[in-house]
Structures are given as structure tokens and as C-alpha cells.
Amino acid sequence: MPRSVRDLAVYSTPPASPTPVLDKRLEIARGEIHRRLGDVINATETAGMNREELETEIATITSELVRQLDLQLSGHEEARLRELIVDDALGLGPLEALVRDPNVSDILVNGPDSVFVERSGRLQKAEVTFRDRHHVMNVATRICSKVYRRVDESNPMVDARLEDGSRVNVIIPPLALDGPYISIRKFAKRPITLETMANGGSITLQIAELLAIAAACRLNIIIAGGTGAGKTTLLNAMSRHIDPGERVVTIEDAAELQLQQPHVLRHETRPANVEGEGEVNMRDLVRNSLRMRPDRIILGEARGVEAFDMLQAMNTGHEGSMCTIHANRPREALARLENMICMSGITLPGRAVRSQIADAIDLVVQIKRCRDGIRRVTHVVEVIGMEHDVITTQELITFESEGMGPDGRLKGGWTSSGVLPFFHRKARDFDLEERLREVMCYTDRP
């Protein structure tokens, strides 16, 4: 029997740690040593070296240059200087401290002197800088090369990821007028559960129970929301309630899902090479996954023609599949799916397309980043079927805002419709119907 959300461990949020501000003397020393080192500190030359080898080499060179330049650094300062140069050579340079900061969720590089971070849902300027645009470009190139992707004038937009799974987008001139621009979406080092989200105010414990039941009893689920709303985080949290005995295939543009099941097959798209050949897109991977005997298919994000193949999979025995989609409302998410199918070149009447969607999708979960920076599930909507040419739905959970409170947090609460969802029959097969009835009979007003 699937475990309850109540059985999951509660993780506390680590205390805030300020981003270290670089001492002016060390900044001057680092700049001078970089000028002396020249091409020794180069992304291409150091790509094949591990951190220990590079640290040993840089320790020797740095110590010698410190003496030559008579920089008068203490042992601690010299060690810090070596760390900074290693970060530049092998890591992400000035961004390393931000990547290590557990309270930073987004890192946005707009230029050498313009770096912003998001903490607790709020954007603020970071006290870090790059030497120049070339320095930003070196970091962007290093990120892309580690996942076998290239960024140059012929390929100026790239989706990549860091070693810890954090998502990265890079865009460079001529498309980025003041760039290069780097956008990093970090993920928590500790797994985020539905109960963790309830403790953070994103949902209530009752909604956490509802979503856990929906994931456990193999509903086909769409998670909708805007950019940065927390769609992937919610998908990761819900995926923890998938039966560990199921075979799960994940498909993404840049791998960022963090499923905990033992039987997960992860797939990532591949861009075309310099000659414009060798591309493997989402649709190719979805079609191939159907030959791999999956129990569930999880699509990182539905963006285009692959949506049709995903719906076909949901309708042909792969129950419990999930995907995210950019949409501001549940009804808009269903309309976007319809538009994506039309983009695939499939010539079907509109009613037939909507019928496929109604047959495939069981639940739409809407998540939103609210004005106070907290990401909240605002709607849980069940797809019932078709009435004439319209997909019919019913609201199960709704968040109702009542304006901002004096503490800067949004006032309001979640309300249950009180109706028993149509999927209670599926819940019965998993011995979860009684829990579902209990969850739906409440109204929360915190």
C-alpha cells in the first residue's frame, strides 16, 4: 500500500547564510595573478583536469606569484585566493558562492556587474561581479561543454544543467544585446516532499494528502503554472508517491527531475551538431519510450508536437503519466494542449482532439508564484469528460486570496468543493478511497 504523506520526513529550512563579499585586496590580487597566468587559466585547457590536480598546480603558481608581486597576504588570504582562482578555472567563478548558498533559488547574470539572486521568492542584487563580458562567456562555455553542448554565434541559445541537476539557460550576443546572460534555476539539496511544501505554506496537509493519493493511484496529471512557479518542484514531490516497483521513463530537454524510485530511466534531448545533423527531440524520445515497456512516462515539460504522442501514451495503458505545461489557469492548460496537437500536423476535428484530451487527462494542478514570493497551489481541477464540444471539469480545491496582510504575506485560504472526485473508483482499487473521502470534506481558513 502506498505510504501516506504523513510518513514522510519533515525537513527544516537551513538558516540563511550571507553571500561573502570579496575583499578588495584579494580582488586586486586575483586580477593581477590572472594577468600573469594568461592562458594557463583557460576553460579548454583545464577541462580534462580534476579539481585536485588543478588545485595542486594553481597552489604552486599562486604562491610563487604572491611572492613575486609582494602582495603581503596572510595564510588564510592566500588560501582564499587559490580557491577563487580554482573557481574561475574549473568552477563557475564568482557564481560558486551563490551556487553553494542553500537559500538562493535563482541566479540571474545580466552582465559582468549585474548579478541578481532570488531568496524567499524575492529578487535582490548580489554582491558579486565578473571581470568583464569575456569572463561571463568563459563561465557560460564551461557550463555548456560539461553537458556536451556548445554556445557560439551559430548556436546562441542553450539549455544546459549543472552537475547537481540545476537548470541553466544561456543566451549570448548577437541575440543578447548586453550579454552574455546566464539564468540558473537551483534545486534544493534536500528532497522536497509534499509535507515540506505544506510546512512552507504552498499547500495544506489535506491538499498534500489529495496530491499523494492522485499520484499513487495512477492518475494522468498535468501540472500547470507560469515561469518559476514551482512546477518541477511539485512534480518531484508528487513523484515520491509512485510505487517503487513501477518502471518510470523521464524525458526532458535538460535533465532536472529528481525521482527517488529505483527503476527510473532518464532521457535528455540532443541538439543538432555543427552540420545541423544528429538532433534528437522530445517527440523522438516519447516515441522511443513506448518501446521500453514503461509503466509511467513523465515529460519534463510539454512544449510542442510531443504533446500528441504523450496523450496517445496516456490513452494506451500508460496510466499515471505526468507532465508540466506553461499556463496561467487550468482551462488555459487544456487549451494549450489542444493547440500543441494542432501543431503536430495531425488533421483531426477540434472535437476529436478535445475528446482525446478529456479521455487522457484526469487532473490539472495549478501552481502560482504569488505576490509575497510564496509558491502556492491555487487550483486542483478534475477533468470529467465531454459535453457537446466542451471539455467538462470540476474544481476540487481553490485558493481564494483576500489581499496582503500586515506581515507582507498574502491572506486567504484553500477551500474544498466537498464533492467526491470521479477518480474515487481508482482510489478504491488502491485501498485509498476512505482517505480520499476524508480529505475532500474540509474547508481551510488559516
Beta strands, then each sheet from edge to edge (+ up, - down):
strand 1: 104-111
strand 2: 114-119
strand 3: 122-125
strand 4: 157-161
strand 5: 167-171
strand 6: 181-185
strand 7: 221-225
strand 8: 248-252
strand 9: 264-268
strand 10: 296-299
strand 11: 322-326
strand 12: 363-369
strand 13: 375-387
strand 14: 390-404
strand 15: 410-416
sheet 1: 3+ 2- 1+ 6- 5+ 4-
sheet 2: 9+ 8+ 10+ 11+ 7+ 12+ 13- 14+ 15-
end
